Amino acid sequence: MSSTFEDQREPAGLSPEDLGRIHAHARLAPGEIAVGVIVGRTAEYFDFFVFGIACVLVFPSVFFPFESRLDGMLLSFAIFSLAFIARPLGTTLFMAFQRRWSRGTKLTIAMFLLGSTTAGMAFLPGYNIIGGWAIGLLTFFRFLQGIALGGSWDGLPSLLALNTPPERRGWYAMLGQLSAPMGFLIACSLFLFLHTQLASDDFLEFGWRYPFYVAFTINVVALFARLRLVVTEEYTRAMEERELQPIGIIDMLRRQGYNIFVGAFAALASYALFHLVSIFPLSWITLGTTQSVNAVLTIQIVGALAGIGGTIASGIIADRIGRRTTLGTAAVLIGIFALFAPWLLGGSQIAQDAFIIIGFALLGLSYGQAAGSVTSNFEIHLRYTGAALTSDFAWLIGAAFAPLVALGLSARFGLVAVSLYLLSGVACTLIALRVNKALAERE
């Protein structure tokens, strides 16, 4: 393994003049790169969280009215997982587009596809109008969402990681991760406003469609925010000098394929927690009718703010103790949290609110440095493709089936299933971090 979570190497074989030119590009304002990362990824998270929230509040009634509310949610969560299955396929397909045309062309196609498929869901008739075709079209659009998200990888997180001072890498790695709680905050706020202002029938008839409409506009804004970076001459040159170019997937897997899985499992505790504090509590609490939908959405907005705070804190902490140590410590804290999860989520309203807020804070602390396992685990020239695939598989293994598994098992065996799910993610993270350290020491 060429580098660890704590180490960044310069490309081998460069002259002092070449290194000087790269370091000059390193002064091209990492903050500007960070803004592009935040804006672009917030749009992606918004699209996915809109779908996830709708899986609880909308789809069981609109697309699965013939099932119980629980079974309708489970079927919706099964469709939810399809985007994460499709994501590696999208990465592979769009990497070929970039090698054939350009990064800007690839990104434009991917972002328009992402926005169009999300907005397209807003126009879908319900099951009562066109029957099974409604479910089929929803499934098709969701799969395309995953293809588009895989294609939207622009390499900016990797460029950001390579263009920041060593003592500030934890801070800049955190900035891009802020997109997750920010995207959830926007999506949750929109649904709360609509659910509060509209009657139940009006919300299910047309109100829920508005966030899906908004997705297209947000994606267009995000596209231009990213294009103003990735197609400019100076950033194109910086990407080339840092060897951040797509390589063949087969070559990638042959040369450092093991790093994809080490990186994916190293952040598994974070990804396992991701949907268990955002999507799953909304389904569990509303099914149990212990709180109103509006009350849960309100506390989840508070939780998203706690997630932003935890993410910011992760950057400060990681620069003091290191990213690998931060990830390991956060995993242990998630493990402790998992032991109390059944008592919190199955308890009073205050206990349920505590589960959401504490969970989001721990998510921010862990997820804030999850990018470190993606961006610094590969040789420089393999990093562009390797980082994309590592992220894809981390989402697939850790988060894709979390709402489905957690709700299905909890409904049958109780909330202890949530504890076991989180503890399995913690164990995978700690083992992967230990493997990474052993490989680094060996080399």
C-alpha positions in Angstrom: 0.0 0.0 0.0 1.6 3.2 -1.1 0.1 5.5 1.5 -1.9 5.5 4.7 -4.7 7.6 6.1 -2.0 9.8 7.7 0.3 10.1 4.7 0.3 11.8 1.3 3.1 11.2 -1.1 4.2 13.3 -4.0 4.2 11.6 -7.4 7.4 9.7 -8.0 10.0 10.7 -10.6 9.3 14.5 -10.7 12.0 17.0 -11.0 12.3 19.9 -8.5 10.8 22.2 -11.1 7.8 19.9 -11.5 7.3 19.8 -7.8 7.6 23.5 -7.5 4.9 23.9 -10.2 2.6 21.5 -8.3 3.2 23.4 -5.1 2.3 26.6 -6.9 -1.0 25.0 -7.9 -1.4 23.9 -4.2 -1.6 27.6 -3.5 -4.6 28.0 -5.9 -6.9 28.3 -2.9 -8.0 25.0 -1.5 -11.0 26.9 -0.1 -12.2 27.4 -3.6 -12.0 23.7 -4.3 -13.8 23.0 -1.1 -16.7 25.3 -2.1 -17.1 23.4 -5.3 -17.1 20.1 -3.5 -19.6 21.3 -0.9 -22.1 22.7 -3.5 -21.8 19.8 -5.8 -22.2 17.1 -3.2 -25.0 18.8 -1.3 -27.1 18.6 -4.5 -26.4 14.8 -4.7 -27.3 14.3 -1.0 -30.4 16.3 -1.4 -31.6 14.1 -4.2 -31.1 11.0 -2.2 -32.5 12.2 1.0 -35.7 13.5 -0.8 -36.2 9.9 -2.0 -35.4 8.4 1.4 -37.9 10.6 3.3 -40.5 9.9 0.6 -40.0 6.2 1.2 -41.5 6.7 4.6 -44.0 9.5 4.1 -45.3 9.0 0.5 -44.4 5.9 -1.4 -46.3 3.4 0.9 -49.6 5.3 0.2 -48.9 6.3 -3.4 -47.2 3.3 -4.9 -48.0 0.4 -2.5 -51.6 1.1 -1.3 -52.3 -2.6 -1.5 -49.8 -3.4 1.3 -49.8 -2.6 5.0 -47.9 0.5 5.9 -44.9 -1.5 7.2 -44.7 -3.7 4.1 -45.1 -0.6 1.9 -42.1 1.0 3.6 -40.0 -2.2 3.3 -40.8 -2.4 -0.5 -39.9 1.3 -0.8 -36.6 0.7 1.0 -35.9 -2.2 -1.4 -36.2 0.3 -4.3 -34.1 2.8 -2.3 -31.2 0.4 -2.3 -31.1 0.0 -6.1 -29.3 3.3 -6.6 -26.4 2.1 -4.5 -26.2 -1.1 -6.4 -26.2 0.9 -9.7 -23.6 3.4 -8.5 -20.4 1.3 -9.3 -21.9 0.6 -12.7 -22.3 4.4 -13.3 -18.8 5.0 -12.2 -17.5 2.5 -14.7 -19.6 3.8 -17.5 -18.8 7.4 -17.0 -15.1 6.8 -16.5 -15.2 5.5 -20.1 -17.1 8.7 -21.1 -14.4 10.8 -19.6 -11.6 8.9 -21.3 -13.5 9.2 -24.6 -14.5 12.9 -24.3 -13.7 15.0 -21.2 -14.4 15.5 -17.5 -16.7 18.4 -18.3 -18.8 16.4 -20.7 -19.1 13.5 -18.3 -20.1 15.7 -15.4 -22.7 17.6 -17.4 -24.3 14.4 -18.6 -24.3 12.9 -15.1 -25.7 15.9 -13.3 -28.5 16.4 -15.9 -29.3 12.7 -15.6 -29.4 12.9 -11.8 -31.6 16.0 -11.8 -33.9 14.7 -14.6 -34.5 11.3 -13.0 -35.2 12.9 -9.6 -37.5 15.5 -11.1 -39.1 12.8 -13.3 -40.3 11.0 -10.2 -42.5 14.1 -9.4 -44.5 13.4 -12.5 -45.2 9.7 -11.8 -48.9 8.7 -11.4 -49.7 6.6 -8.4 -50.5 2.9 -8.4 -54.3 3.6 -8.3 -53.9 5.3 -11.7 -51.6 3.1 -13.8 -51.1 0.1 -11.5 -47.8 -1.8 -11.5 -46.3 0.6 -14.2 -46.0 3.2 -11.4 -43.8 0.9 -9.4 -41.8 -0.1 -12.5 -41.2 3.5 -13.4 -40.2 4.5 -9.9 -37.7 1.6 -9.9 -36.3 2.6 -13.2 -35.8 6.2 -12.2 -34.2 5.1 -8.9 -31.7 2.9 -10.8 -30.8 5.8 -13.1 -30.3 8.0 -10.1 -27.5 5.6 -9.0 -26.0 5.5 -12.5 -25.9 9.3 -12.5 -24.4 9.6 -9.0 -21.6 7.2 -10.0 -21.0 9.3 -13.0 -20.9 12.6 -11.1 -17.4 11.9 -9.5 -15.2 14.8 -10.5 -12.1 14.1 -8.5 -12.3 17.4 -6.6 -12.1 15.7 -3.1 -8.9 14.0 -4.2 -7.5 17.3 -5.6 -8.5 19.0 -2.4 -6.7 16.4 -0.3 -3.5 16.8 -2.4 -3.6 20.6 -2.3 -3.8 21.3 1.4 -1.1 21.8 4.0 -0.3 18.5 5.9 -1.3 20.0 9.2 -4.7 21.0 7.9 -5.7 17.8 6.0 -8.3 16.8 8.5 -10.0 20.2 8.3 -10.2 20.2 4.5 -11.2 16.6 4.4 -14.1 17.5 6.6 -15.4 20.4 4.4 -16.7 18.1 1.6 -18.4 15.9 4.2 -20.5 18.8 5.4 -22.6 18.2 2.3 -24.4 15.2 3.9 -26.0 16.9 6.9 -26.6 20.0 4.8 -28.4 18.0 2.1 -30.5 16.3 4.7 -31.3 19.6 6.4 -32.6 21.1 3.2 -34.6 18.0 2.2 -36.1 17.6 5.7 -37.0 21.3 6.0 -38.8 21.2 2.7 -40.9 18.1 3.7 -41.6 19.6 7.1 -42.9 22.9 5.5 -45.1 21.0 3.0 -46.4 18.5 5.5 -47.2 21.3 8.0 -48.9 23.6 5.5 -51.0 21.1 3.5 -53.8 18.8 4.4 -52.9 15.1 4.4 -54.7 14.3 1.2 -53.2 17.4 -0.6 -49.7 16.4 0.6 -50.1 12.9 -0.9 -51.7 14.2 -4.0 -49.3 16.9 -5.1 -47.3 18.4 -2.1 -44.7 15.7 -2.0 -43.8 16.3 -5.6 -42.3 19.8 -5.0 -39.0 18.6 -3.5 -38.5 16.4 -6.5 -39.1 19.4 -8.8 -36.6 21.5 -6.8 -34.0 18.8 -7.3 -33.5 19.7 -11.0 -32.8 23.4 -10.2 -30.4 22.5 -7.4 -28.5 20.2 -9.7 -28.2 22.8 -12.4 -26.7 25.3 -9.8 -24.4 22.6 -8.6 -23.3 21.7 -12.1 -22.2 25.2 -12.9 -20.5 25.5 -9.5 -18.4 22.5 -10.4 -17.9 23.2 -14.0 -16.3 26.6 -13.2 -13.6 24.6 -11.5 -13.2 21.4 -13.5 -13.1 22.9 -17.0 -10.8 25.8 -16.3 -7.2 25.6 -17.6 -5.5 25.9 -14.2 -7.6 23.2 -12.5 -7.3 20.9 -15.5 -3.5 21.4 -15.3 -3.6 20.7 -11.6 -5.5 17.5 -12.1 -3.1 16.4 -14.8 0.0 17.2 -12.7 -1.5 15.3 -9.8 -2.2 12.4 -12.1 -5.9 12.5 -11.2 -7.1 10.9 -14.4 -9.4 7.9 -14.9 -7.7 4.6 -15.6 -9.3 1.3 -16.7 -11.4 -0.4 -14.0 -9.7 -3.8 -14.7 -6.3 -2.2 -14.4 -7.3 -0.5 -11.1 -8.6 -3.8 -9.6 -5.5 -5.7 -10.7 -3.1 -3.2 -9.3 -4.7 -2.1 -6.0 -8.1 -3.6 -5.9 -7.6 -4.7 -2.3 -7.4 -1.0 -1.2 -11.0 -0.5 -2.4 -12.2 -3.0 0.2 -9.9 -1.8 2.9 -11.0 1.7 2.4 -14.7 0.8 2.2 -14.6 -1.2 5.4 -12.5 1.4 7.2 -15.5 3.8 7.1 -18.2 1.2 7.6 -19.2 2.2 11.1 -20.0 5.7 9.7 -21.9 4.5 6.7 -23.9 2.0 8.7 -24.9 4.8 11.0 -25.7 7.1 8.2 -29.3 6.0 7.3 -30.0 4.6 10.8 -30.1 8.2 12.2 -31.6 9.9 9.1 -34.2 7.6 7.4 -34.8 4.7 9.8 -36.0 6.7 12.9 -38.6 8.5 10.8 -40.0 5.1 9.7 -39.8 3.5 13.2 -41.3 6.4 15.2 -44.1 7.1 12.7 -45.1 3.4 12.6 -45.2 3.3 16.3 -47.2 6.6 16.4 -45.3 7.7 19.5 -44.6 11.1 17.8 -46.2 13.0 14.9 -44.5 13.2 11.6 -43.9 16.9 12.1 -42.3 16.4 15.5 -39.9 13.8 14.1 -39.0 16.0 11.1 -38.4 18.9 13.4 -36.0 17.0 15.7 -34.2 15.6 12.7 -33.5 19.1 11.6 -32.0 19.7 15.0 -30.1 16.5 14.5 -28.8 17.7 11.1 -27.4 20.8 12.8 -25.7 18.5 15.4 -24.3 16.6 12.5 -22.8 19.7 11.0 -21.3 20.5 14.4 -19.9 17.0 14.7 -18.4 17.2 11.2 -16.7 20.5 11.9 -15.4 19.1 15.2 -13.9 16.1 13.3 -11.7 18.4 11.3 -10.3 20.0 14.4 -9.8 16.7 16.2 -8.3 14.9 13.2 -5.6 17.6 12.7 -4.6 17.1 16.4 -4.6 13.3 16.7 -4.7 12.1 13.1 -7.5 10.9 10.8 -7.1 7.2 11.4 -7.2 7.7 15.2 -10.3 9.9 14.8 -12.0 7.2 12.7 -11.2 4.5 15.2 -12.3 6.6 18.2 -15.5 7.5 16.5 -16.1 3.9 15.7 -15.7 3.0 19.4 -18.2 5.7 20.4 -20.6 4.5 17.8 -20.3 1.0 19.4 -21.1 2.4 22.8 -24.1 4.3 21.3 -25.3 1.1 19.7 -25.6 -0.6 23.1 -28.1 2.1 24.2 -29.9 2.4 20.8 -32.8 0.0 21.7 -33.5 1.8 25.0 -33.3 5.2 23.4 -35.3 4.6 20.2 -37.9 2.4 22.0 -38.3 4.8 24.9 -40.0 8.1 25.6 -40.2 11.0 23.2 -37.2 12.6 24.9 -35.2 9.3 24.6 -36.1 9.1 20.9 -35.0 12.7 20.3 -31.8 11.9 22.1 -31.2 9.0 19.8 -31.5 11.2 16.7 -29.4 14.1 18.0 -26.6 12.0 19.6 -26.6 9.8 16.5 -26.2 12.7 14.1 -23.4 14.2 16.3 -21.5 10.9 16.2 -22.2 10.6 12.5 -20.7 13.9 11.9 -17.6 13.0 14.0 -17.1 9.8 12.0 -18.3 10.7 8.6 -16.3 13.9 8.6 -13.1 11.9 8.2 -14.5 9.1 6.2 -13.1 10.7 3.0 -9.6 10.2 4.4 -10.0 6.5 3.8 -11.1 7.2 0.3 -8.6 9.8 -0.9 -5.3 8.7 0.7 -5.3 4.9 0.3 -4.0 4.7 -3.3 -1.0 5.5 -5.4 -1.4 9.0 -6.8 -2.1 7.9 -10.4 -4.7 5.4 -9.2 -6.4 7.7 -6.8 -9.0 9.2 -9.1 -10.6 5.9 -10.0 -9.8 4.2 -6.7 -11.4 6.9 -4.6 -14.6 6.8 -6.7 -14.9 3.0 -6.5 -14.0 2.9 -2.7 -16.8 5.4 -2.1 -19.2 3.4 -4.2 -18.6 0.2 -2.3 -18.6 1.9 1.1 -22.1 3.1 0.3 -23.2 -0.2 -1.1 -21.9 -2.3 1.8 -22.6 0.0 4.7 -25.6 2.1 3.8 -27.6 0.8 0.9 -29.6 -1.8 2.8 -29.5 -0.2 6.3 -33.1 1.1 6.4 -34.5 -2.1 4.9 -32.5 -4.4 7.2 -33.0 -2.3 10.3 -36.8 -1.9 9.8 -37.4 -5.5 8.7 -35.4 -7.1 11.5 -36.6 -4.6 14.2 -40.2 -5.2 13.3 -39.7 -8.9 13.8 -37.1 -9.2 16.5 -37.1 -5.8 18.2 -34.7 -2.9 18.2 -31.8 -5.1 19.3 -31.3 -5.6 15.5 -30.2 -2.0 15.3 -27.5 -2.6 17.9 -26.2 -5.6 16.1 -26.2 -3.9 12.8 -24.2 -0.9 14.1 -21.8 -3.2 16.1 -21.0 -5.2 13.0 -20.1 -2.0 11.2 -17.9 -0.9 14.2 -16.1 -4.3 14.1 -15.4 -4.0 10.4 -14.1 -0.5 10.8 -11.7 -1.4 13.6 -10.4 -4.5 11.8 -9.9 -2.6 8.5 -8.0 0.2 10.3 -5.8 -2.4 11.9 -5.2 -4.1 8.6 -4.3 -0.7 7.0 -1.9 0.1 9.8 -0.2 -3.3 9.5 0.2 -2.9 5.7 1.6 0.5 6.2 4.1 -0.7 8.8 5.2 -3.6 6.6 6.0 -1.2 3.7 
